[in-house]
């Protein structure tokens, strides 16, 4: 990664003409207003862009409650009654810090990561000018790790959301955030890769990879181009030590904007159903179908009676574009379908038998269980479910039973954990569940947390409960 120190060392060793060239190259993409200041000082600088961006990047401080470690004897009901101890495990308050980006100054909307505000009892947003405001959680989407906050503040600075689809590998970027809680920090680098996926088990992933330094606390901060436009929300790092090693990831701005629009409108992201299963195109499939590249998503199964089947999609089709935009692979298509609102009609470009077809299909609501008794889940406050009726189409699709989330109480633990109405719960800790009694028993089986296997729309997700 080139940095200012490298530029300065190089410019001291080369001719005046070469130095002028080096000054102009990194500034070619900067705003016109930024160039006179840089040229007047005779040095390459990103300061004008930084001055434009940093007022819109905020510190997000959260207070959460977590169970306290205790003696195993305290978990024994008889022991608790004998010593008059409370039935519920004691909890302690914890504070954590992350970052956020103001994207709407008029309405006070702030984008951040879901994992920054997860389980938060209190959220405080602090601006660069040191003003602090309590923040309201408008909504969050665990699948994309995006959350929207709102603050009651005036005279805010907001970042313009850029087009992350226009990014190219090698583009210069800046990362702005609050690493380790030490205060606002700016780092620089390039776009190292695009369309990264497979980092989490539940996400709708299409990450921008960058070598701009991203550390704990940067989560929710801004990734910007040299025009000062927001092109990503910093979300993750890959490092054995938990610190920066030059591999950081950001949610693309196009995805973050789509999530924000649904959250502002509905309070959540409402994902629908197409009714297909997909895999990546392999070299063998490419040769067999005479495809020009390995790009695209191979349809491996089409659900009976689904929107996909009614529209004419078949097993063996290769989806190469969605609404005219090329599809890199199944995870790319999965992420984009996951952000398509229920009821919207999409156009799929499909390679089939040596030809190309365009198929229009409307995204349908998630499947629901047959009418049954809505029951509260005692082990997960706020969650109400319906057992899937044996022999129903949904039972056949799952090749077994499960539970459909019928309703979730606002502000409840279930909502904070990531459950959404319409989710189909089929496993806990990799063990299949078909009844509410089985679900309750497995939730009480360990104090180490749980992984919940569920189906949301067309896609399998895993929620981690702590």
N, C-alpha and C positions, 0 to 999 in steps of 0.2 A: 504494500500500500504506500503510495506516494504521500508525503506529508510536507509541511512547510520547511522542516529542518533539512530534508533532502534537497528541496528546491534551493535553499540558501547555500548549502555546501556546494551544489553543482554550479550555481551562478558565480561563485567566487573563482571558479577554475576555468571558466570559458570566456570567450570573447564577448564584447558588448552586444554584438549582433545576435549571438547565440542566447545571451541572457534575455534579450528582448523577446525572442521567440518563446522561451520558457515562460516568461511572464504572460504572454498572450494565450498560450494553449489552455491552461486551467481556467482562464477567465472568459473564454469564448462563450461559455454557456451561462455566464452570470448576467444579472440584469444590467441594462445600459447605465443606469444610475450608479452602479457599483464600480464601474471601470475608472472614472476620473479619480476617485479617492485612492484606488490601488496604484494607478499610474503616477499620481502625485508623490506617493511615498517611494516609488521605485521598487516595490516588493509585490510578489503574488500574495493575495489575501482573500479570505472568505468572510472577513469581518462584516461587510455590508449585508450579506445573506444571513449571517448569524444574528445581526441586530434586527433584521426583519422577522426572523423566525422565533427567537427565544421568548418574547413576551407571551406567545400563545402556548408555550409548554409549561405545565404546572406540576407541582408535587401533590401526590395523592397519599394521604395518611389514613390508615384504617385501624379500627379497634375491633378485635375478634375475641371470642371466648373458646377456649380449648379445654378438654378434660385434663385434670391433673393426674400425674402418675401417683398411684397409691399402692398400698400393700394388698396382695391378693386376698388376704383375709377379709378386707373391707368389702369384697364383692359377694361374700357369703350372706344371704338374707338373715339367717339366724344370728350371725355375729353382729350385723347392723342393728337388729332389734335389741339384742342384749346390751349393746353399748349406746343405744338411742342415737344411731347415726342416720343421716338422711338417706332416703332410698336412691335418690339420683346422685351420680358421681359429682364431686366438686369440680368446678371449672375455674380457670384463671383467665384474666384479661391479658391479651397480647396486642402489641402494636407492630405494624409493618408499614413500609413505605414503598410506593411505586411512582409512576409518572402518568401523565395524561396530556391530551391535546385539545385545546379549545377550537371547535370547528364551526360554531355558530355563536357570534358575539351577541346578537340580538336576543336569542332565547337562552343563552348560557349553557349550551350543550358541550360536554367534554367527552371525548373518546378515550377509553383506556382498555385494559385487559380484564376479562372475567376473573382470571385467577388472582388479580390484584385485589378485587373487592369481594371475593368469595367469602361467605359467612361473616361479612362485616356487620357490626352493630352500629358503628358510627363511621362516617366518611368525611374527612376534611380536605378541601382543596386549597392549596396555597399558591398564589400567583408569584410571578417574578418580582413584582413590586411589594411583596410581603403581605399583601392582604390575604386573609383567610376566610373561607366560607364553608358552612355545612353543606354537603352535597346530597341531593336526592338521587337515588338509583332509579332511573327511568326503566331500565331493563337490561338483561344480559343474555348472551348466547354462548353456552359452554362449548358448542361444536366448533365455533370459529375463534373462541377466546376473546370476544369483543363485548364490552359493556358501555352503556351510555349513562353519563351522569348529567345532572343539571344543577347549576349554582345561581343564587339570586344576586348577581353582581352587575354593575354598570361599568361602562368604559372598558370593555374587554377588547383584546386583540385576538383575532382568529386566523387560522391558516386556511388558505384556499386548498381544496382537495384536488390533487392532480390526477392524471390518468396513468395508473400503474401498468396498464396494458401496453403503453408506449415505451416502457423501459427496455433497455438492451443490456446484455452483459458487458460490463466495462464502464457503464455510466457512473459518474461521480455522485456520491450521496453523503449526507451528514446525518448523524444520529444525535438526538438531543434528549436528555433525560436526567434522572436523579440517581446515579449509581451509588449503591451502598448507603444511600441517604446522606451523602456528603454535600449535596447541593447541585444546582444545575450545571451540567457538563456537556460539552460538544466534542464529538469525535468525527473523523472523516474516513472515507474509504470508497470502494466501488461496489457495484452490483456484481457479486461473485457467481450467482446462478439464479435461475427463475424456475418457478413451478415445483419447488421442493415439497415432498409429502412423506408420510410414513413416520413422522416424529411422535405422534400420539396415537392411541388406539381409538379415540372417539371423534377426532376432528375432521372438519371439512377443510382440507389443507391445500394451499397453493402458495407456499411461502416464497418471499424474496430472501435470498441469502446474500449477506454482505460481510465484508471484513472490517467495516467500521466497528470500533470497540463497543460491545454491548455487555454490560455486567448486571448482576442482580440489582434491582432498583430502577433499571432502565425500562423495565416492562411497562407498556402503555405509553411510552414516549414516542417522539416523532422520528420518522425516517423521511428526509426531504431531499429533493433534487436541488441543483444549483440555481433554479429559479425561485427557490423558497416555497415550493409546492409540496404538500403532504402526499407522499407516495406509498407510505406504509406505517403501520403501528408496530413498534418493536415488541416482540413477544417471547423470544426464547434464545437460549445459547446452547451450544454443544461443547462441553468442556469437562474433563474428569474432575477438575478442582472446583468447578462451579463458577469460575471466572472466565474472562475473555481469552480466547486462543485464536481469534480471527474468524470464527464461524458463528455468525448471529443470524437470526431470522425475524422477518417482519410480515404481518398480515397485509396483503396488497390493499391499496386505498380503494380500488374498485369493489373488493369484497367488503371492506369495512363500511363503505358508504351504503351498500345494499343492506347490510345488517342493520345499520343505524336507521335507515328509512323504515324498515319493518318494525323495529323496536319503538320508534317514535309513534308510528301509526297504531300498532297493536299491543305494545308492551312486551313483545316476544317475536321470534322468527317463526312463522307458520310454514312448515315444510310439508310438501305434498308428496304424491306418489305417481310414478310412471309405470311401475310394474315390470322392471327388468333387472336382471343380474348381469354384471359386466366383469371382464378381465382385460388385461393388457394384450396387445397384439404381439405375438411371438414371431421370431424369424420363420418358423415353420408355417404359421398362418399367413404371414406375408407372402411367402413363396406360393402357397396353395391358392390364395385369392388374388395373386398378382397385384399386390398393393405397392404403391410407389415408396412407402416408408413404413416405419414401425409406429407412426403416430395413429391415434384413434383408440376407440374402446370397442372391444368385441362383445357382442351380446351373447351371453352364454345360456340365458334362460329367459323366457317371456311368460309372465303369470297369466293364467287363464282368466278371461274376462276383464283384464286390466286395460287402462287407457292405451298402453303400448300395443297390445294385441288388436284392439279395435282400430287403431290407426294404421295397422299393417306391418309393424315391426316383427322380424323373425329371428329365431336363433341362428347365429352365424353372420348376421349383419354386422358391419363395422361402422360405427358412428364416427365420422371424421370432422364434423363441425356442428356447433350449436348456434343458431341464429347468425350464421355466416362466419363465426369466429372459430378457427381451427381448434380441434381437441387434441391435446398431447397424449393423454392416456386416460385410463378409467378413473383415476383419482382426480384428475382435472375436471372431467365431466361430472363426477360425483359432487365436487365442491360447487360447481356452477348450477347443477340441478337443485342442490340443497338450498340455494338462495333464490330460486324461482318461486314466486308467490303462488299459492293455490288458486286455480282458475285461469292462470295465464297460459296462452297458447304459444308454443315454441316451434321452431323449424329445425329438424335434424337432417343433416346431410349424411346419407348412408351409402356405403360401397357394398354392392350386392351383385354377385355373378358377373363380375367384370364391368358392370355399369355403375352409374351414380343415380340415386333417387333422392328426392326431397320429401320428407314426411312431416306433416304438421300434426301435433298432438297437444292436448290440453292437460295440464297438471291437475290431478284429482286430489280431493281430501284424503287423509289417511283412512285406512280401513278401521271400522269399529266392530266391537263384539256384538253378538245378538243381544237383544234386550235381556237384562238380568239385574240382579240386586246389586246396587252400589254399596260397597262396604269400605269402612275406614280402616286404614292400616295403623294399628296401635304403635308399632315400632318405628313408624315414620310419620310424625305429626303433620297433618295437612294434606296427606295423600289419600285419595279415595279411588278404588279400583272395581272392575267388573271381571269376574272369571269368564274365560272364553268358553262358549258352549261347544261341547263335543259334537263333531260332525259338521260344524259350520265351515264356510269357506276359509275363514281365518284360521280355524283349527287345522284344516287341511294344508294351508299354506305353510304353517309352522311345523307341520308333521308332529303335532302334539299341542298341548294346552299352554296356558299362560294367563297373564293378567293385562287388561287394558286400563290405562290411567283414564278415569272418567272425569276427575276434577282435582284441582289443587287450590288450597286456600292461599290468598294473597299474603306475602310476607312470611310464609311458613318455612319450616326446615326443608320440606320436600321441594319447594320452589327453589330455595337456595342451593339445594343439592344438584339441581339440574333436570329434575323430572318435568315433563310437559304433557298437557292433555293430549291424548291420542297415542302416547308411547305404549308399546307392547313389551311387557316385562316377561322374559322367558328363562332367565338364569340368574343365580346368585353365586358368586365365587365359583363359576364354571359348572355349577350343578343346576340341572333343569328344574324349573318350578312350574306347576300346573294349577295349583290352588293357592288361595290366600293363606291357608294354614301352613303350607310348605314355605311360602315366602316369609311369614312371620318367624317361623322356627329358624330359618337360615340367617335372618337378620340378627337374631339373638345369639347366634352360635359362636361368635368370637369378638374380642375387644380390639382386634387389630385393624378394623375397617373392613369394607366389603367392596367387591366389584359387581356391578349390576349389568347384566347383558340385556339389551333392549333393542327393539326395532322401531325406528322413527322414519316414516315414509318408506322409501326403498332400501334404507341403509341400516346396517347393524352398528350400534354404538356401545361403548362401555362407560358407565359412570363409576367414579371412584368415590366411595363414602368413607369419611374419616370420623 
